[in-house]
Amino acid sequence: MNPPTELVHDLPFSAVAGHSAGPSEYELEVIALFEQFRLPLLRYVVSRGLSVHDGEEVIQEVFLALFRHLQAGRSRRNLRGWIFRVAHNLAAKQHHANRKAEARLDSDETLAESQPDAMPNPEEQAAYRQRSERMQAVLRVLPEQDRACLSLRAEGLRYREISSVLGISLGSVSIALTRSIARMGRVDQG
């Protein structure tokens, strides 16, 4: 017999799944990693062009894959890099699916346009908007690899982790970040 719905939220995962014991070692580890990486992963997948809703779906898939990965006894080395790599791949897959759906629906609404501007006064709003438009214009013309490197670095990943996530050399990561930061700096000064 399943517990009443109102009680399910207070029970550990294994109890809801029908186990009599508390959460397993894998469940506890995945829950801790979820709490640590959920927001950075969400920021990253949203920066890759996904909606927040799609980003949440991708993150759930990442942590389901992580649970299976750990349960199968696979490598625990650099789990942060592994998590971001899986998120990167799933986000790319979801983004591709979304683009196909958009082509069918001929819709072109973006997340940035749907967010309200929270700047306190009109002058600051105008200055912020101009700076943001210049930065977005530079980001749009950056090669995709440079944008991905910049987004992952903004999430705190080290060069070696970015290299692993994107499947490129450390030198390529360094060049992409140096080039991107220099371009952004020139726009910010201008």
C-alpha positions in Angstrom: 0.0 0.0 0.0 1.4 3.4 -1.0 1.5 6.2 1.6 -1.0 9.1 1.2 0.2 11.8 -1.2 0.6 14.4 1.6 3.0 12.2 3.4 5.2 11.3 0.4 7.1 14.6 0.6 8.3 13.8 4.2 9.6 10.3 3.4 13.0 9.4 2.1 13.2 8.3 -1.6 13.6 4.6 -0.8 10.6 4.6 1.5 8.4 6.1 -1.3 9.9 3.6 -3.8 8.8 0.8 -1.5 12.0 0.0 0.4 11.8 -0.5 4.1 15.3 0.9 4.8 16.4 4.5 4.6 18.0 6.1 1.6 20.9 4.1 0.1 24.4 5.4 0.0 24.0 6.2 -3.7 20.8 8.2 -3.1 22.4 10.2 -0.3 25.4 11.0 -2.5 23.2 12.0 -5.5 21.0 14.1 -3.3 24.1 15.9 -1.9 25.5 16.5 -5.4 22.1 17.7 -6.7 21.9 20.3 -3.9 25.5 21.4 -4.7 25.2 21.6 -8.5 21.6 22.2 -9.3 21.8 26.0 -9.7 25.2 26.1 -11.5 23.9 23.4 -13.9 20.7 25.3 -14.4 22.6 28.5 -15.2 24.8 26.7 -17.6 22.1 24.9 -19.6 20.0 28.1 -19.7 23.1 29.9 -21.1 23.2 27.3 -23.8 19.7 28.4 -25.0 17.3 26.3 -23.0 14.3 27.5 -21.2 14.3 27.2 -17.4 11.6 24.5 -17.7 13.7 22.5 -20.2 16.8 23.1 -18.1 15.1 21.6 -15.0 14.2 18.5 -17.1 17.8 18.2 -18.3 19.1 18.4 -14.7 16.7 15.7 -13.6 18.0 13.5 -16.4 21.6 14.3 -15.4 21.1 13.2 -11.8 19.2 10.1 -12.8 22.1 9.2 -15.1 24.5 9.9 -12.2 22.5 7.6 -9.9 22.7 4.8 -12.4 26.5 5.6 -13.0 27.2 5.3 -9.3 25.0 2.3 -8.8 26.8 0.5 -11.6 30.1 1.1 -9.8 31.6 3.3 -12.4 34.4 5.8 -11.9 33.9 8.5 -9.2 36.8 10.5 -10.5 35.9 14.2 -11.2 32.2 13.8 -10.7 31.7 17.6 -11.2 33.2 17.4 -14.6 31.2 14.3 -15.4 28.0 16.0 -14.3 28.7 19.1 -16.4 29.6 16.9 -19.4 26.4 15.0 -19.2 24.4 18.2 -18.8 26.3 19.7 -21.8 25.4 16.8 -24.0 21.7 16.6 -22.8 21.3 20.3 -23.2 22.7 20.2 -26.8 20.2 17.3 -27.5 17.3 19.3 -26.0 18.3 22.5 -27.8 18.4 20.6 -31.1 14.9 19.2 -30.4 13.6 22.7 -29.4 15.0 24.2 -32.6 13.2 21.6 -34.7 10.0 22.3 -32.8 10.4 26.1 -33.2 10.9 25.6 -36.9 7.5 23.8 -37.0 5.8 26.4 -34.9 7.7 29.4 -36.4 8.2 30.8 -32.9 11.1 33.1 -31.9 10.6 34.0 -28.3 13.6 34.1 -26.1 14.1 33.8 -22.3 15.8 37.2 -22.1 12.8 38.9 -23.7 10.4 37.3 -21.3 12.3 38.4 -18.1 11.3 41.8 -16.6 14.0 44.4 -16.2 14.7 45.0 -12.5 16.9 48.2 -12.8 15.8 51.0 -10.4 15.6 54.0 -12.6 15.3 54.8 -16.3 18.8 56.2 -16.8 20.4 53.1 -15.2 18.0 50.9 -17.2 19.1 52.6 -20.5 22.8 52.3 -19.6 22.5 48.7 -18.5 20.5 47.8 -21.6 23.0 49.4 -24.0 25.9 47.6 -22.2 24.0 44.4 -22.2 23.1 44.7 -25.9 26.8 45.3 -26.8 27.8 42.3 -24.7 25.1 40.1 -26.2 26.2 41.1 -29.7 29.7 40.1 -28.9 28.5 36.8 -27.4 26.4 36.0 -30.5 29.4 36.3 -32.8 31.8 34.3 -30.7 32.3 30.8 -32.0 30.2 28.2 -30.2 33.2 26.6 -28.6 34.3 30.0 -27.1 30.8 30.6 -25.8 30.7 27.2 -24.1 34.1 27.7 -22.6 33.1 31.1 -21.2 29.8 29.7 -19.8 31.6 26.8 -18.1 34.3 29.0 -16.7 31.6 31.4 -15.3 30.2 28.3 -13.5 33.6 27.8 -11.8 34.9 24.9 -13.7 38.7 24.7 -14.1 40.4 24.6 -17.5 41.0 20.8 -17.2 37.3 20.2 -16.4 36.2 22.4 -19.3 38.5 20.5 -21.6 36.9 17.2 -20.4 33.3 18.5 -20.7 33.8 19.9 -24.3 36.3 17.2 -25.4 38.9 19.8 -26.5 42.6 20.3 -25.5 43.7 22.5 -22.6 45.4 24.8 -25.1 42.1 25.2 -26.9 40.3 26.1 -23.7 43.0 28.7 -22.8 42.9 30.3 -26.3 39.1 30.3 -26.4 38.8 32.0 -22.9 41.6 34.5 -23.6 40.1 35.5 -26.9 36.6 35.7 -25.5 37.6 37.7 -22.4 39.6 40.1 -24.5 36.7 40.7 -26.9 34.3 41.3 -23.9 36.8 43.6 -22.3 37.1 45.8 -25.4 33.3 46.1 -25.6 33.0 47.0 -21.9 35.6 49.7 -22.3 34.0 51.2 -25.4 
